[in-house]
């Protein structure tokens, strides 16, 4: 059988080694601590603003109420419950889509300290502070960008989600990394968290994200109902015009032949009256359907309860500088300890 090497580390021996090498241990910890301080002070503070929404669930009791009210006035209204493909679980995917992110580009934001106003796209592109460890990669990126620079977009250029430029794609990814959306599977409560280096901008964007999400959901759920409403409004105008023409034609013929007692004239009057009545019946049915279409749009429009609105955060959410210092000093200690244990590994191995 092969001999097995057993590593037996005694804590007392480790402490003894550390005491003998305490100068270098302190040196390694101090150097690591200095690195930690540089990183702590060289990393911009991050502020987070949170919005909590409780969306209305599909199939609330509104359609039943509308049907009951319609029945009371003699209108037959049956609003069926259709499946909703935009359920809360896919809201995070919706917010991560390119169309949604690009929709945030023109949002106007104002910095808290300087009160300068920019579009969110301009702010992300030109007014973000870099962490100290990001400078080398940013410098290399700028050099590469200048060498392979693409044509600068003309003034008034609007980003096309279907075909973004390289710069616009980088901005979209940056914005996407700053927005987080979670949905509680039990309660369907939506939590939106936006982080930024400026507390006022974090709150402004959080509020804008909430509004864009509500508009996107409302547009989706009411799209078919709005198309139906537009169609019914078109039919209403046509039915009204036809009824008006039939009524005017009947009245004009009656005025022109008021003193004529011929049977042919009376027959023509009956035909015109029947045609007018038919147009009126059609017009009346279209009016009823128009009211139902309007009710359908209202029934499909979701309601949102804002559990917690966007607020300007007072305290940053970054790791405290003291904690960063302690972590790095501990890493320096671990590094030196590992080197010492490797150097003196022979005395801890039992064969």
C-alpha positions as CSV (number, residue, x, y, z in Angstrom):
1,X,0.0,0.0,0.0
2,X,1.2,3.5,-0.7
3,X,2.1,5.7,2.2
4,X,-0.4,8.5,2.9
5,X,0.8,11.9,4.0
6,X,-1.3,13.3,6.8
7,X,-1.3,17.1,7.3
8,X,-1.6,17.9,11.0
9,X,-1.8,21.7,11.7
10,X,-1.6,22.8,15.3
11,X,-3.0,26.2,16.1
12,X,-0.3,26.8,18.7
13,X,2.4,26.2,16.1
14,X,0.6,28.6,13.7
15,X,0.5,31.3,16.3
16,X,4.2,30.7,17.1
17,X,5.1,31.1,13.4
18,X,3.1,34.3,13.2
19,X,4.8,35.8,16.3
20,X,8.2,35.0,14.8
21,X,7.2,36.7,11.5
22,X,5.1,39.5,13.0
23,X,6.9,42.3,11.2
24,X,6.2,40.9,7.7
25,X,2.6,40.0,8.8
26,X,2.1,43.6,9.8
27,X,3.7,44.7,6.5
28,X,1.5,42.6,4.4
29,X,-1.7,43.6,6.3
30,X,-0.7,47.3,6.1
31,X,-0.1,47.1,2.3
32,X,-3.4,45.4,1.8
33,X,-5.0,47.9,4.1
34,X,-3.6,50.8,1.9
35,X,-5.0,49.1,-1.2
36,X,-8.4,48.8,0.6
37,X,-8.4,52.5,1.5
38,X,-7.6,53.5,-2.0
39,X,-10.4,51.3,-3.4
40,X,-12.8,52.6,-0.7
41,X,-12.2,56.3,-1.4
42,X,-11.7,55.7,-5.1
43,X,-15.1,54.0,-5.6
44,X,-18.1,56.3,-6.1
45,X,-21.0,56.0,-3.6
46,X,-24.1,54.2,-4.8
47,X,-27.6,55.2,-3.8
48,X,-30.7,53.0,-4.3
49,X,-34.3,54.1,-4.7
50,X,-37.1,51.5,-4.3
51,X,-40.6,51.4,-5.7
52,X,-43.1,48.8,-4.7
53,X,-46.3,48.2,-6.8
54,X,-49.2,45.9,-6.3
55,X,-50.9,45.3,-9.7
56,X,-54.5,44.5,-10.2
57,X,-55.0,40.8,-10.9
58,X,-56.7,39.7,-14.1
59,X,-60.3,38.9,-13.9
60,X,-61.4,41.3,-11.2
61,X,-65.1,41.7,-10.8
62,X,-65.5,44.7,-13.0
63,X,-66.7,42.8,-16.1
64,X,-69.5,41.1,-14.1
65,X,-70.6,44.5,-12.8
66,X,-70.7,46.0,-16.2
67,X,-72.7,43.1,-17.6
68,X,-75.2,43.5,-14.7
69,X,-75.6,47.2,-15.4
70,X,-76.0,46.6,-19.1
71,X,-78.7,44.0,-18.5
72,X,-80.6,46.5,-16.4
73,X,-81.0,48.9,-19.4
74,X,-81.7,46.1,-21.8
75,X,-78.3,45.7,-23.3
76,X,-76.8,42.3,-23.9
77,X,-73.1,42.5,-22.8
78,X,-70.9,39.5,-22.4
79,X,-67.3,40.3,-21.6
80,X,-65.4,37.0,-21.6
81,X,-62.4,36.4,-19.5
82,X,-59.4,36.0,-21.8
83,X,-56.0,34.7,-20.9
84,X,-53.4,37.3,-20.2
85,X,-50.0,36.6,-21.6
86,X,-48.3,39.4,-19.7
87,X,-48.4,38.0,-16.2
88,X,-46.3,39.5,-13.4
89,X,-43.5,36.9,-13.5
90,X,-42.3,38.2,-16.9
91,X,-42.2,41.9,-15.9
92,X,-38.4,41.6,-15.2
93,X,-37.9,40.3,-18.7
94,X,-40.1,43.1,-20.1
95,X,-38.0,45.7,-18.2
96,X,-34.8,44.1,-19.5
97,X,-35.9,44.3,-23.1
98,X,-34.1,46.7,-25.5
99,X,-37.4,48.6,-26.3
100,X,-38.0,49.3,-22.6
101,X,-34.5,50.4,-21.9
102,X,-34.2,52.6,-25.0
103,X,-37.5,54.2,-23.9
104,X,-35.6,55.6,-20.8
105,X,-33.0,57.4,-22.9
106,X,-34.9,60.7,-23.2
107,X,-35.9,60.8,-19.6
108,X,-34.8,64.2,-18.1
109,X,-32.7,63.9,-15.0
110,X,-31.2,66.6,-12.7
111,X,-28.1,66.1,-10.4
112,X,-28.6,66.9,-6.7
113,X,-25.5,68.9,-6.1
114,X,-25.0,70.9,-9.3
115,X,-28.6,71.0,-10.4
116,X,-27.4,70.3,-14.0
117,X,-30.1,68.8,-16.3
118,X,-29.4,66.1,-18.9
119,X,-31.2,63.3,-20.7
120,X,-30.6,60.0,-19.0
121,X,-28.7,58.8,-22.1
122,X,-26.3,61.8,-21.9
123,X,-25.9,61.5,-18.2
124,X,-24.9,57.8,-18.5
125,X,-22.6,58.5,-21.4
126,X,-20.7,61.5,-20.1
127,X,-21.3,62.1,-16.4
128,X,-20.5,58.9,-14.6
129,X,-17.6,58.7,-12.2
130,X,-15.3,55.7,-12.6
131,X,-14.0,53.6,-9.8
132,X,-10.2,53.7,-9.4
133,X,-9.8,50.1,-10.6
134,X,-11.8,50.9,-13.8
135,X,-9.5,53.6,-15.1
136,X,-7.0,51.3,-16.9
137,X,-9.8,49.4,-18.8
138,X,-11.6,52.7,-19.5
139,X,-8.4,54.2,-20.9
140,X,-7.8,51.2,-23.1
141,X,-11.5,51.3,-24.2
142,X,-11.2,54.9,-25.2
143,X,-8.0,54.3,-27.3
144,X,-9.7,51.4,-29.1
145,X,-12.8,53.5,-29.6
146,X,-10.8,56.3,-31.2
147,X,-9.0,53.9,-33.5
148,X,-12.2,52.2,-34.6
149,X,-14.5,55.2,-34.1
150,X,-17.9,55.0,-35.9
151,X,-19.7,58.0,-37.5
152,X,-21.1,60.4,-34.9
153,X,-24.9,60.4,-35.0
154,X,-26.4,63.6,-36.4
155,X,-28.2,66.1,-34.1
156,X,-31.7,65.0,-33.4
157,X,-30.9,61.3,-34.0
158,X,-33.3,59.0,-32.2
159,X,-32.0,55.6,-31.1
160,X,-33.6,52.7,-33.0
161,X,-34.1,49.7,-30.7
162,X,-33.9,47.5,-33.8
163,X,-30.4,48.7,-34.7
164,X,-28.5,50.4,-32.0
165,X,-25.1,51.9,-32.5
166,X,-22.2,50.5,-30.5
167,X,-22.3,53.5,-28.1
168,X,-26.0,53.2,-27.6
169,X,-25.7,49.5,-27.0
170,X,-23.1,50.2,-24.2
171,X,-25.4,52.8,-22.7
172,X,-28.4,50.4,-22.8
173,X,-26.3,47.7,-21.0
174,X,-25.2,50.2,-18.4
175,X,-28.8,51.3,-17.7
176,X,-29.9,47.7,-17.5
177,X,-27.3,46.9,-14.9
178,X,-28.7,49.7,-12.7
179,X,-32.3,48.5,-12.7
180,X,-33.5,45.5,-10.8
181,X,-37.1,44.1,-10.8
182,X,-38.3,41.3,-8.6
183,X,-41.8,39.9,-8.3
184,X,-43.2,38.1,-5.3
185,X,-44.7,34.9,-6.7
186,X,-47.2,34.6,-3.8
187,X,-48.5,38.2,-3.8
188,X,-47.5,39.4,-7.3
189,X,-46.0,42.5,-5.6
190,X,-43.5,44.2,-7.9
191,X,-40.3,45.6,-6.4
192,X,-38.2,48.0,-8.6
193,X,-34.8,49.1,-7.4
194,X,-32.7,51.6,-9.2
195,X,-29.2,52.5,-8.2
196,X,-27.1,55.4,-9.2
197,X,-24.2,57.6,-8.1
198,X,-26.6,60.5,-7.6
199,X,-29.5,60.1,-5.1
200,X,-31.9,62.4,-7.0
201,X,-31.3,60.7,-10.3
202,X,-31.8,57.3,-8.7
203,X,-35.3,58.4,-7.4
204,X,-36.1,60.1,-10.7
205,X,-35.3,57.1,-12.8
206,X,-37.1,54.8,-10.4
207,X,-40.3,56.9,-10.8
208,X,-39.8,56.9,-14.6
209,X,-39.3,53.1,-14.7
210,X,-42.5,52.7,-12.7
211,X,-44.5,54.9,-15.1
212,X,-43.0,53.2,-18.2
213,X,-43.9,49.8,-16.8
214,X,-47.4,50.8,-16.1
215,X,-47.8,52.3,-19.5
216,X,-46.4,49.2,-21.2
217,X,-48.7,46.9,-19.3
218,X,-51.7,49.1,-19.9
219,X,-50.9,49.4,-23.6
220,X,-50.7,45.6,-23.9
221,X,-53.8,44.8,-22.0
222,X,-56.0,47.4,-23.7
223,X,-54.6,47.1,-27.2
224,X,-57.3,44.9,-28.7
225,X,-60.0,46.7,-26.8
226,X,-58.8,50.1,-28.2
227,X,-58.7,48.7,-31.7
228,X,-62.3,47.5,-31.3
229,X,-63.2,50.9,-29.9
230,X,-61.7,52.7,-32.9
231,X,-63.6,50.4,-35.3
232,X,-66.9,51.0,-33.4
233,X,-66.3,54.8,-33.5
234,X,-65.9,54.5,-37.3
235,X,-69.1,52.5,-37.6
236,X,-70.9,55.0,-35.4
237,X,-69.9,57.9,-37.7
238,X,-71.1,56.0,-40.8
239,X,-74.4,54.9,-39.2
240,X,-75.1,58.4,-38.0
241,X,-74.5,59.9,-41.4
242,X,-76.7,57.3,-43.1
243,X,-79.5,57.8,-40.6
244,X,-79.2,61.6,-41.0
245,X,-79.4,61.4,-44.8
246,X,-82.4,59.0,-44.6
247,X,-84.2,61.4,-42.2
248,X,-83.5,64.5,-44.3
249,X,-84.6,62.6,-47.5
250,X,-87.9,61.6,-45.8
251,X,-88.5,65.0,-44.4
252,X,-87.8,66.7,-47.8
253,X,-90.1,64.4,-49.7
254,X,-92.8,64.9,-47.2
255,X,-92.6,68.7,-47.3
256,X,-92.6,68.6,-51.2
257,X,-95.7,66.4,-51.4
258,X,-97.7,67.5,-48.3
259,X,-100.8,68.4,-50.3
260,X,-100.6,65.4,-52.7
261,X,-103.0,62.6,-52.1
262,X,-101.8,60.2,-54.8
263,X,-101.3,56.5,-53.8
264,X,-97.9,56.4,-55.4
265,X,-96.7,59.3,-53.3
266,X,-98.0,57.7,-50.1
267,X,-96.2,54.4,-51.1
268,X,-93.0,56.4,-51.6
269,X,-93.4,58.0,-48.2
270,X,-93.8,54.6,-46.6
271,X,-90.7,53.3,-48.3
272,X,-88.7,56.4,-47.1
273,X,-90.1,56.0,-43.6
274,X,-89.2,52.3,-43.5
275,X,-85.7,53.1,-44.8
276,X,-85.3,55.8,-42.1
277,X,-86.5,53.5,-39.4
278,X,-84.0,50.8,-40.6
279,X,-81.1,53.2,-40.5
280,X,-82.2,54.4,-37.0
281,X,-82.3,50.8,-35.7
282,X,-78.8,50.2,-37.1
283,X,-77.7,53.5,-35.6
284,X,-79.1,52.6,-32.2
285,X,-77.4,49.2,-32.2
286,X,-74.1,50.8,-33.1
287,X,-74.5,53.3,-30.2
288,X,-75.0,50.4,-27.8
289,X,-71.9,48.5,-29.2
290,X,-69.9,51.7,-28.9
291,X,-70.8,52.1,-25.2
292,X,-69.8,48.4,-24.7
293,X,-66.5,49.0,-26.4
294,X,-65.7,52.0,-24.2
295,X,-66.6,49.9,-21.2
296,X,-64.4,47.1,-22.4
297,X,-61.4,49.5,-22.6
298,X,-62.1,50.6,-19.1
299,X,-62.4,47.0,-17.9
300,X,-59.1,46.0,-19.5
301,X,-57.2,49.0,-18.1
302,X,-55.2,47.7,-15.1
303,X,-55.0,49.5,-11.8
304,X,-51.8,49.7,-9.8
305,X,-51.5,50.3,-6.1
306,X,-48.3,52.1,-5.2
307,X,-47.2,50.5,-2.0
308,X,-44.0,52.5,-1.8
309,X,-43.3,55.4,-4.2
310,X,-39.8,56.6,-5.3
311,X,-38.0,58.7,-2.7
312,X,-34.6,60.3,-2.8
313,X,-32.3,58.1,-0.6
314,X,-30.5,59.9,2.2
315,X,-27.8,57.3,2.9
316,X,-25.7,55.5,0.3
317,X,-25.9,51.7,0.0
318,X,-22.2,51.2,-0.6
319,X,-20.0,49.1,1.8
320,X,-18.6,51.3,4.6
321,X,-15.0,52.3,4.1
322,X,-14.0,50.8,7.5
323,X,-15.4,47.4,6.5
324,X,-13.4,47.6,3.2
325,X,-10.3,48.4,5.2
326,X,-10.8,45.5,7.6
327,X,-11.5,43.0,4.8
328,X,-8.4,43.9,2.9
329,X,-6.2,43.8,6.0
330,X,-7.6,40.4,6.8
331,X,-6.8,39.3,3.2
332,X,-3.3,40.5,3.7
333,X,-3.0,38.5,6.9
334,X,-4.4,35.4,5.2
335,X,-2.0,35.8,2.3
336,X,1.1,36.0,4.6
337,X,-0.2,33.1,6.7
338,X,-0.6,31.0,3.6
339,X,2.9,31.8,2.5
340,X,4.3,30.9,6.0
341,X,2.4,27.6,6.1
342,X,3.6,26.7,2.7
343,X,7.2,27.5,3.6
344,X,7.0,25.4,6.8
345,X,4.8,22.7,5.4
346,X,7.3,20.0,6.1
347,X,6.9,20.3,9.9
348,X,3.1,19.8,9.6
349,X,3.2,16.7,7.5
350,X,3.2,13.3,9.2
351,X,4.0,10.3,7.2
